[in-house]
Amino acid sequence: MSGWRLNAELSAPLAAELASLERVFALEGKRLTRDPLSEVILIERDGVRYYVKRYWGAGKGLRRYLGRPRVKAEWQNLKNFAKWGIPTAPIVGYGLERKAGAFLRGALITRELENTQDLALLAKRRDERLRDLQWVDGVSRQLATATRALHDHHFAHNDLKWRNLLVNDRAELFLIDCPTGTFWWGPFLRYRIIKDLACLDKVASQVLSRSQRLRFYLQYRGRQRLSAGDKRRVREIVKFFEGRE
C-alpha cells in the first residue's frame, strides 16, 4: 500500500499538522536515534508527547521491492498486539510511500506511554522495585501472559529484550518496538520461541533469583511444576547464548 492514516480521535489542529507523510517528514523535534535508514524524534503537543519514527530506506537492490518494509512490519505488529489484548503504545498515525513499486519512505507515530520506564533501565539502576517480591510477581505474570499470547498466535517477537518492556508507576506492563517480529510454524517457531524466552532470561539471570525465573516460566506455561519437556526447554533457554557472544 501507499498512503497515510491517522487516528480519527486526534484534535483538529494536530490532525492538520500530521495530515500527510510530507508534513510528518517536515516535523522538527528532539532526535532520539538515527541510523542510515531511519530516525526517531520526540515532539510534544498540548502537553502530550509523541514518538515519530521516520524511515527513508529499506536497504539496497531488491530489498526495496521484496518483503515488508520495516515500518509496515512495526505498525502491523503493534496493531496485532492490541488485537491480542497485549498492552502497547497507541498508534497515532502510520503509512508509507512507494515509487515504481519500490519503498521510498514511511512513518509511524505513537503516543507516549506516560510515567513509564523500560525494565532494562530498572535493572541497570538496580531499582528497588526489583527487590519487591510482590511487584516482581505482578509484572512477571503480565509478561508471561503477553509472551504466551504471542507464541499461541505462532508469532515470535525476535527482540524480546528488557529494553522493549515498559512498566508504569502502577506496575502495568507494555510491549513496544517490534519491527522484526513475524509469524512462524513448526521447528522454526520452536526455535524462535526459545530465542524470545532466552532474551528475557538474559537480564533476568542478573537481577532475579532462580526461583523467580522459574516461576515466570511456569506462569508462561500455565503449570505448577515442570514436565520432562519443560526441563529440556529450560536447559535450551539457559544455554541459548553460550558461544554466541
GUKESE-197174 format. One record per residue (C-alpha): residue number from 1; x, y, z. Coordinates in Angstrom, 3 decimals. Layout:
BEGIN
{NUM, {X, Y, Z}}
...
END
This chain:
BEGIN
{1, {0.000, 0.000, 0.000}}
{2, {0.864, 3.643, -0.361}}
{3, {-0.943, 6.103, 1.840}}
{4, {-1.199, 7.741, 5.234}}
{5, {-3.693, 7.052, 8.029}}
{6, {-4.412, 8.955, 11.226}}
{7, {-6.268, 8.140, 14.427}}
{8, {-9.746, 9.616, 13.994}}
{9, {-9.794, 10.847, 17.608}}
{10, {-6.974, 13.377, 17.168}}
{11, {-7.744, 17.032, 17.736}}
{12, {-8.321, 19.064, 14.575}}
{13, {-5.092, 21.107, 14.906}}
{14, {-2.931, 18.010, 15.459}}
{15, {-4.678, 16.108, 12.669}}
{16, {-3.952, 19.003, 10.325}}
{17, {-0.298, 19.091, 11.367}}
{18, {0.071, 15.341, 10.770}}
{19, {-2.198, 15.169, 7.744}}
{20, {0.324, 13.700, 5.291}}
{21, {3.686, 11.998, 5.021}}
{22, {5.078, 15.246, 3.638}}
{23, {4.060, 17.064, 6.798}}
{24, {5.312, 14.282, 9.043}}
{25, {8.727, 14.346, 7.381}}
{26, {8.824, 18.126, 7.814}}
{27, {8.322, 17.881, 11.586}}
{28, {11.096, 19.083, 13.858}}
{29, {11.662, 17.635, 17.295}}
{30, {14.174, 16.163, 19.697}}
{31, {16.159, 13.498, 17.884}}
{32, {16.440, 10.310, 19.936}}
{33, {18.065, 7.895, 17.485}}
{34, {19.291, 7.899, 13.903}}
{35, {20.829, 5.376, 11.522}}
{36, {21.373, 5.302, 7.743}}
{37, {17.789, 4.160, 7.111}}
{38, {15.688, 5.787, 9.834}}
{39, {15.381, 8.148, 12.771}}
{40, {13.167, 8.698, 15.812}}
{41, {12.199, 12.150, 17.040}}
{42, {10.114, 13.237, 20.015}}
{43, {7.520, 16.000, 19.714}}
{44, {5.138, 17.472, 22.285}}
{45, {1.721, 18.962, 21.592}}
{46, {-0.718, 20.225, 24.242}}
{47, {1.255, 18.500, 26.982}}
{48, {1.266, 15.113, 25.229}}
{49, {4.433, 13.604, 23.786}}
{50, {4.616, 11.577, 20.604}}
{51, {7.342, 9.393, 19.113}}
{52, {7.783, 9.866, 15.371}}
{53, {9.674, 7.108, 13.561}}
{54, {10.660, 8.054, 10.016}}
{55, {12.100, 5.560, 7.536}}
{56, {13.587, 6.543, 4.182}}
{57, {15.289, 3.338, 3.153}}
{58, {14.702, -0.399, 3.050}}
{59, {18.176, -1.451, 2.009}}
{60, {19.800, -1.818, -1.377}}
{61, {18.720, -3.509, -4.578}}
{62, {15.807, -5.931, -4.386}}
{63, {15.259, -5.228, -0.697}}
{64, {13.371, -2.099, -1.746}}
{65, {10.870, -4.240, -3.667}}
{66, {10.638, -7.506, -1.740}}
{67, {9.163, -8.259, 1.664}}
{68, {7.556, -5.959, 4.208}}
{69, {9.214, -2.612, 4.823}}
{70, {10.366, -2.352, 8.434}}
{71, {7.936, 0.458, 9.207}}
{72, {4.974, -1.565, 7.918}}
{73, {6.023, -4.579, 9.962}}
{74, {6.174, -2.422, 13.064}}
{75, {2.725, -0.893, 12.743}}
{76, {1.165, -4.225, 11.808}}
{77, {2.786, -5.886, 14.810}}
{78, {1.615, -3.183, 17.217}}
{79, {-1.907, -3.492, 15.827}}
{80, {-1.728, -7.264, 16.339}}
{81, {-0.598, -6.761, 19.930}}
{82, {-3.643, -4.597, 20.606}}
{83, {-5.929, -7.145, 18.909}}
{84, {-4.479, -9.938, 21.064}}
{85, {-5.008, -7.947, 24.274}}
{86, {-1.333, -7.115, 24.798}}
{87, {-0.860, -3.575, 26.149}}
{88, {1.281, -1.483, 23.801}}
{89, {1.847, 2.082, 22.625}}
{90, {-1.246, 3.668, 21.000}}
{91, {-0.772, 4.278, 17.275}}
{92, {-1.483, 7.845, 16.180}}
{93, {-0.542, 7.654, 12.506}}
{94, {1.143, 5.341, 10.018}}
{95, {1.802, 4.916, 6.331}}
{96, {4.342, 4.655, 3.567}}
{97, {5.077, 5.805, 0.055}}
{98, {6.265, 3.744, -2.905}}
{99, {7.642, 4.801, -6.256}}
{100, {7.509, 2.393, -9.199}}
{101, {6.852, -0.391, -6.682}}
{102, {9.917, 0.359, -4.565}}
{103, {9.729, 1.526, -0.956}}
{104, {10.508, 5.244, -0.802}}
{105, {9.694, 6.315, 2.747}}
{106, {7.330, 5.674, 5.631}}
{107, {6.485, 6.760, 9.159}}
{108, {4.895, 5.549, 12.378}}
{109, {3.715, 7.850, 15.168}}
{110, {2.865, 6.529, 18.631}}
{111, {1.639, 8.314, 21.716}}
{112, {3.887, 8.240, 24.753}}
{113, {3.004, 5.790, 27.493}}
{114, {3.079, 8.154, 30.449}}
{115, {5.136, 7.557, 33.577}}
{116, {6.883, 4.512, 32.174}}
{117, {10.435, 3.218, 32.274}}
{118, {11.930, 0.266, 30.468}}
{119, {12.898, -2.769, 32.504}}
{120, {16.485, -2.679, 31.231}}
{121, {16.921, 0.735, 32.830}}
{122, {15.468, -0.539, 36.105}}
{123, {17.907, -3.447, 36.006}}
{124, {20.854, -1.172, 35.253}}
{125, {19.961, 1.083, 38.173}}
{126, {19.258, -1.869, 40.460}}
{127, {15.874, -0.300, 41.097}}
{128, {14.389, -1.147, 44.471}}
{129, {11.205, -2.433, 42.817}}
{130, {13.177, -5.433, 41.580}}
{131, {13.648, -6.391, 45.240}}
{132, {9.907, -6.163, 45.907}}
{133, {8.663, -9.753, 45.611}}
{134, {5.038, -8.743, 45.088}}
{135, {5.920, -6.180, 42.400}}
{136, {8.146, -8.651, 40.545}}
{137, {5.473, -11.343, 40.677}}
{138, {2.821, -8.994, 39.297}}
{139, {4.979, -7.849, 36.396}}
{140, {6.135, -11.418, 35.787}}
{141, {2.550, -12.633, 35.434}}
{142, {1.725, -9.886, 32.952}}
{143, {4.833, -10.646, 30.917}}
{144, {4.125, -14.379, 30.969}}
{145, {0.574, -13.784, 29.721}}
{146, {1.724, -11.431, 26.954}}
{147, {4.539, -13.723, 25.826}}
{148, {2.249, -16.749, 25.768}}
{149, {-0.291, -14.772, 23.711}}
{150, {2.387, -14.016, 21.113}}
{151, {3.505, -17.616, 20.865}}
{152, {-0.038, -19.014, 20.850}}
{153, {-0.594, -16.949, 17.697}}
{154, {2.537, -18.526, 16.136}}
{155, {4.252, -15.154, 16.460}}
{156, {7.792, -14.556, 17.719}}
{157, {8.927, -11.094, 18.810}}
{158, {12.563, -11.687, 17.813}}
{159, {13.794, -8.841, 20.029}}
{160, {12.046, -9.556, 23.320}}
{161, {14.554, -7.754, 25.480}}
{162, {14.032, -5.843, 28.686}}
{163, {14.589, -2.519, 26.899}}
{164, {11.419, -3.192, 24.888}}
{165, {9.322, -3.749, 28.001}}
{166, {7.878, -0.679, 29.721}}
{167, {6.308, -0.539, 33.160}}
{168, {4.437, 2.410, 34.641}}
{169, {4.006, 3.645, 38.193}}
{170, {1.003, 1.325, 38.609}}
{171, {3.147, -1.714, 37.736}}
{172, {1.379, -2.154, 34.383}}
{173, {3.473, -3.713, 31.619}}
{174, {3.620, -2.701, 27.946}}
{175, {5.391, -4.239, 24.935}}
{176, {6.897, -1.827, 22.402}}
{177, {9.228, -1.731, 19.380}}
{178, {8.707, -4.889, 17.347}}
{179, {9.791, -4.290, 13.734}}
{180, {11.356, -7.728, 13.237}}
{181, {8.672, -9.923, 14.781}}
{182, {6.708, -12.221, 12.483}}
{183, {4.793, -15.495, 12.215}}
{184, {6.496, -18.891, 12.190}}
{185, {5.483, -22.553, 12.139}}
{186, {6.924, -25.923, 13.062}}
{187, {10.583, -26.162, 14.105}}
{188, {11.174, -22.553, 13.033}}
{189, {8.567, -21.356, 15.536}}
{190, {10.029, -23.555, 18.249}}
{191, {13.496, -22.063, 17.730}}
{192, {12.123, -18.515, 17.798}}
{193, {10.183, -19.224, 20.982}}
{194, {13.386, -20.403, 22.660}}
{195, {15.110, -17.238, 21.453}}
{196, {12.345, -14.986, 22.834}}
{197, {12.479, -16.680, 26.230}}
{198, {16.289, -16.631, 26.256}}
{199, {16.290, -12.889, 25.528}}
{200, {14.056, -12.332, 28.534}}
{201, {16.158, -14.560, 30.767}}
{202, {19.446, -12.937, 29.778}}
{203, {18.884, -9.896, 32.008}}
{204, {16.640, -11.755, 34.435}}
{205, {19.566, -14.030, 35.302}}
{206, {21.494, -10.974, 36.502}}
{207, {18.838, -9.366, 38.706}}
{208, {16.313, -12.032, 39.695}}
{209, {16.608, -15.207, 41.722}}
{210, {16.485, -18.677, 40.177}}
{211, {13.097, -19.263, 41.798}}
{212, {11.688, -16.044, 40.299}}
{213, {12.953, -17.011, 36.845}}
{214, {11.482, -20.488, 37.190}}
{215, {8.182, -19.027, 38.412}}
{216, {7.986, -16.874, 35.280}}
{217, {8.438, -19.930, 33.084}}
{218, {5.723, -21.813, 34.974}}
{219, {3.419, -18.784, 34.631}}
{220, {4.163, -18.736, 30.921}}
{221, {3.365, -22.453, 30.645}}
{222, {0.332, -22.234, 32.937}}
{223, {1.636, -25.051, 35.131}}
{224, {2.505, -25.693, 38.748}}
{225, {5.561, -27.831, 38.054}}
{226, {7.931, -28.675, 35.230}}
{227, {7.363, -31.627, 32.935}}
{228, {10.255, -33.534, 31.365}}
{229, {9.762, -31.499, 28.193}}
{230, {9.801, -28.267, 30.181}}
{231, {13.095, -29.223, 31.782}}
{232, {14.653, -29.775, 28.360}}
{233, {13.342, -26.435, 27.149}}
{234, {14.622, -24.599, 30.227}}
{235, {18.095, -26.015, 29.588}}
{236, {17.900, -24.773, 25.991}}
{237, {16.846, -21.320, 27.173}}
{238, {19.653, -21.023, 29.699}}
{239, {22.285, -22.195, 27.207}}
{240, {20.941, -20.322, 24.176}}
{241, {23.524, -17.536, 24.136}}
{242, {26.506, -19.702, 25.046}}
{243, {29.146, -19.257, 22.348}}
{244, {27.037, -16.675, 20.504}}
{245, {28.604, -13.582, 22.041}}
END
